[in-house]
């Protein structure tokens, strides 16, 4: 997670999640599971295609797998 570039984060904002790697067949399932989990639209960004990947890697918040995710995301992570 990094600071928004243009406008402050509010209740209409989406969440952009940057990924190092994800099998193409899991891309849309992951987007749906994350969106359901956080309760808002989620855009997945592949870092190797992102022009500001260095900024994300340097200042972003690393999110890893845990057992504390809600059931839909937990189910996706177990089967990804």
ABEGO torsion letter per residue (X at the ends): XBBBAABBBBAABBBBBBBABBBAAAAAAAAAAAAAAAGBBBBBBBAAABAAAAAAAAABBBBBBBAABBAAAAAAAAAX
